[in-house]
């Protein structure tokens, strides 16, 4: 009998962020290995069907908001497990539940209590006390309490996406080593390959968007405080004052601080012709976009295993980032690391771009195969 896995996820396709992409690649490979997959997720778009079935894949959607999904998922999960508890009737029986941090881990754990199904919890990131850097006092205490509740609930295996995350789970919440498994996320190294982009494409893109021969510095992804975007913005006036050839480019996905950050950028007392703001490129254009800039800045305060860093270095672009969390573990190539939350270090590093163009040390290549990630997860199943 082929294994049947129930995934409990806050969002799934067509909603697309990094976490959804991670699970999309896991699930698509499991389906090719003849697994049966059920996905319990939020009904974020009312145009989508409540239930969709396609061969060995069934998607169940309930409640629009992530908060309400936390509660509704438990009751819908009960129905799904009851419907798939008789192999003679349905052909398969759900053998394990796979969920991830944060809130959607709660209904998955409660289903473990009621049905005694094995639960794998993918742990992307542990914040613990880090939240007090970018949340107001009440909120960071609430989120910390919420995180502590999650890690007091029962799970069979904690799938950690980096050694940094695994050590955080071990140290902060005392989870025993026999429940911890580290499996790196995979990246699409074939797509993020500099050989896929010609010099003509790069020159054409630069001519279209920047026209002049500028040194282009790019920040892309969301505008959350954990990404250190505030420190980068503080550095912009000083950098532009001392280097007339630099052009800053910001490419934001939709997030709760996007408009606020764009407003802050627009209020800076600078020559605004030397800043460009974009509202996200699709994946195919994003590769060309990244390949066309001279430096990517990702001054994160905390990270787990993030696409910004791994995709940038896979495509061979210089990266200025911080020496915190999982970043030193997963990056390679031409990378300059600075302390987090340091506007002055961002300024010094970008102004001293001769060291970026001529690095003293190149970190050896690291590979993160999506196929290997799934093969390791199949062993857990």
N, C-alpha and C positions, 0 to 999 in steps of 0.2 A: 504494500500500500504506500502511495506517495504521501509525504508529510504535508500537513495542512497547518499553516502559520497564520495567526491573527495579529495584524499590526494595528496598534492603537496610536494614532498620530493626530496632532492638532490640525495640521494642514496637509493636503496632498494635492496632486495635479488636478486641475490646471493651475492652482496656486503654486508659484515657483520662487522659492528662495534657496539658499544653500542647503538647508536641512532637507527640503523636499527633493532636491537633486540627489542628495546622498541616498535617500530611501528609494527614489525612483530607480537608481542604478542597481541597488540591492534587489529590489522586487523584480525588475525585468530579467535579471540573471537567474533568479530562483525559478521564475516561470519557464525559462528555457531548459531548466533542469527538472521540469515536470513537477514542481511543487504546486500545491493548491494554496492560493493566497486570498485571505479576506482582509479588507482594510476598513477600519472604523475611524472616521474623520469628521471634521466639522462641515456643516452645510453653509460655507461662507458665501456662496453665490446661489441665490434662489432659482436661477435659471438651470442649475444642475439638477439631475434626478436624485431622489432620495436613495435609490438603489440602482446600481449598474452591474451587469454581469457580462463577462466576455471570456468564454472558455473556462480556464482555471482561476480567473480573477473575479472577485466580487467586491464592490466598493459600497459601503453603507455611510450615509451622511446624516448627521443630526445636529441641530442648533447652529445658529450662525456665529455667535460669539465664542471665543476660546474659553471664557469663564464658565458659561452655561454648558459648553460641551463637556467640561470636566465632570459635571453631575449627570448629564443625559447619557454620556458614554457608558456609564456603569449599567444602566437599565437596558440600553440597546445591546450592550455586550452580553448580558444575560440571555437575551433572545437569540443572539447569534450562536452562543455556545450551546444552548439547548437544541437549536436547529441542526447543529453539526456535531452532535454527541452520539449519533447512531450510524456507524459505518455501513451497516446493511441497508439502511434507508437512503443515506446521502452519498455513499461511496467513499467518504472521507470523514475523519474525526479530527477536530483541531487538537494538535498535540502540544503547541506552545504559543505563548503570547509575546510579542516583541513590541516594546514601547520605548519612549525616550523622554528625557527631561524637557519641560518641567511638569506642569499641572496634569497632563494626560497620563503621567505615570501613576497617579492616584487611583483612577478607575481600574487600570490594569492590575494594580496590586490587590485591590478589593476583589476583583474577579479571581485572582489566585486564591484568596481566602475561601471563596464560596465554591469554586470548582476544582481547586487543587491542580490547576494547569501551571506548568513551568513558565516563569516570566523572565525574559531578558530585558534589562534596562540599559539602553544606550545612553551613556553619560557624555554629553558634549562638553560641558564646562561646569566648574564649581566656582561660585562667587564668594561664598562665606562672608568675610568682612570687607571684601572689595567693593561691595555695593555702596558703602558710605562715601566713596569717591565721587559717585555720580547720581546719588539719590538723596532727597531730603531726609532728615533724621527719622521721621515716622515711617517713611516708605522703605528705607533701607532696612530698618528693624523688622518691618512686616515681611519683606522679601526673604530676609535671613531666616525668620521663623518658618516661613513657607517651605524653604529649602530643607530645613531641619526636619520638618514633618515628613517630607518625601523620603528622606533617607532613613527614617525610622520605620517605614513600611517594609514589608517583606518582598524580596526579589531573589530569584535563584542565582542569576549571573548579572554582574555589572560589566557591561561591555564599554570600556573606556577608549576614546578615540585617539589618545596620546598618552605617553608615560607621565606627562605633567598632570593630566586629568586623573589618571589612576592614583598617583601619589596624593593628590588632593582628597580623593575619596577615602583613601587609606588613613591619612593623617587627620583630616577634619572630622570625619564621621566614623572612624574606627571599624570600617568594613574589613572582614577577614580576607586574607590573601587568596584563600581557596575559592572565593566568590568573584575575584577580580580577573578580568581578561582584557588585555590591551590589543586592539586591532585598529591600526591606522585607517582612516578614510582613504579611499582611492581618488586619484585625480585623472582627468582625461588628458594624459600626456601626449596622446596622438593629436588631439585638437590644438592643445596649447604648445605648439611646436613652431619654432621660428622658420623652419623650412617650408611651412604652409603659406607664408606670406612673402611675396616678392618685394624687392626694393622699389619697383615701379608702383606697387600698391601703397607702400608706405609714403613715397614721395607725393603721390596723388592725394592721399588723405591729408598730409601736412599742408599741401598747397591749397586744398579746399577749405580747411578750417583755420589754419594759422598764417598762411600766406608768407609771412616774414620768417627769416632764419632765426627763430627764437630757441632758447633752451626751455623745453616744455616740462613742467612738473605737474604730475597728475595725482589726485586723490579720488578714489572711487569706492563705492559701496554705500552703506547707510550713514546717517548723521547722528547715531547714538553716541553718548558720552564715553562709552567703553572703547570706542574706536580712536579716541584722542583727537578728534577733529577740532575741538575748541583750542587746543594748544597750537595746532597748525595755523588756524585762522589768526591767532595772536601774533604769529611770526611773520605773516604776509607783509604788513607795511614796512617793517625793517628790512626784509629781504629785497623788496622792490625798490626801496630807497637806495640800496648799495649796489644793485646789479640791474642794469638797464636792459639786459638781454633775456631776462626770465619772464616766462608766461605761466601763470597758474591756471590749471583746468580742474574743475570739480564735476564729477559725474555721480549723481545721487539716485538711489532707488527710493521708492516711496517709504517713508518712515515718519514717526510722530514728530521728529525735530527737523524734518527737511526744510520746511518753509521758514522756521525760526533761524536756522543756520544760513539759509540763502539771504534772509533779511539782514543778518549780522554782516555777511560778506558785502552786501550792497551798501551798508552804512559805513564801511571803512573809508578813511580819508586817503584815497589812493587814485591812481590813474586806472579807471575801471576797464579801459581797453586792454589791460594786461591781465585780466581775469575772464575766464569763460565758464559758464554754468550750463550743464547738460542734465536732462532728466532721463538718464539711463539709455544705453544702447542694447539692442538684442545681442545674444551670444555671438553670432557670426560677425557682426560689426564690432563687437567689443574686442575681439582678438586683434583686428586691424587697428583699432583705436589704441590699445595698449602698446602694440608694436611700433606705433608712430611717435610715442613720446620719448623723452630722454631720461626721466626719473620718475619712479612711483614712490609716494610717501604714504606709509601706513603706521602712524604713531600710536599704536594700540595701548590701552591700559590693561586689558586682559584679553586672552585668546585661548581657543581650544585647538582646533585644526581648521584653519580658515582658508578659503579659496583665494582671497586677494593675494596672500603671500605666496602660496604654492603655484598658482597660475602665472603670476608675474615672473617668478624665477624660472619656471618651466619654459617660458617664451624668451628667456635670456635678457630681460630688462634689469637695469640696476634698481635696487630696492633700498630705501631708507626706512628702517623700522626700529622697534624697541626690543631690548634684550630681556623680555619677560615671558612668563608662562610657557606655552608650547612652541613659541616662535623659533628659538634656537634649535629645537628638536627637528623641525620640518623644513627649514629653508636651506637653500644652497645657491651657489653662483656668486654674483657680484652684489654683496649685501653689506651695508653699513648699519651697525646696531648702536643705538643710543639709549640712555636711561628713559623710562616713561615719565610723562608729565613734565617735560623740560622744553619750554619754548626756546630758551637760549641755545640748547643743543641742536634743535631743528634749524635755527638761524645759521649757526656756525657750519653745520654740515652742508646745507644747500649752498651757502656762499662759497664754501671751499669745494666747489664741484670738480676741480682738477683731480681730487683724490677719488671722486666717484668715477670719472672717466678713465683713470689709471689706478685701479685698486691694488693695494699691497698684497692682498690675499683673496683667493677665490675658494669658497667652500665647495668641497667635492659634491658631485651630483648624488641625489637620493631619489629613489623610485618608490612610488605609491600606487600599486596596481589595483584597479577596481576588481578585477577577476580574483586576485589573491584575497582581497577583503571579503568577498562573498564566499570563497572556499573556506576561509577561517570561520565565518559565521555558520556555514553548513555543519561544521564539526560541532559547534555549540548546540545547534538544533538536534 
